[in-house]
């Protein structure tokens, strides 16, 4: 069927064209993947899935930040990752790339990271978020450090 993305199940995650591009040794140009909701959803599934090679999940998260940082669904998922100790790799990608989000999105993500249940994870997020270019993110981090 022309124009319809073909999806297959790989290790519990849906994979289509983005998987094929991200699994290559040299990676892919995130912009070349497209910007539609289907691409966004595939990248989220790849980021959250158990896919091989393992770096595909990290590249998918990078592409979500690069191409979908203003998308409410991406901000919601990124906020969940930064608070989940089981998603530490994704959390580091998001916290390190928080400046790719709008100031409002970055602040939402920072608040979620600082409200997470795991003290070790919060400490890792504070170290990364403290370097943000977003002033409001740094203020929230400073306030969290003052309470620690």
Beta strands, then each sheet from edge to edge (+ up, - down):
strand 1: 8-10
strand 2: 13-15
sheet 1: 1+ 2-
end
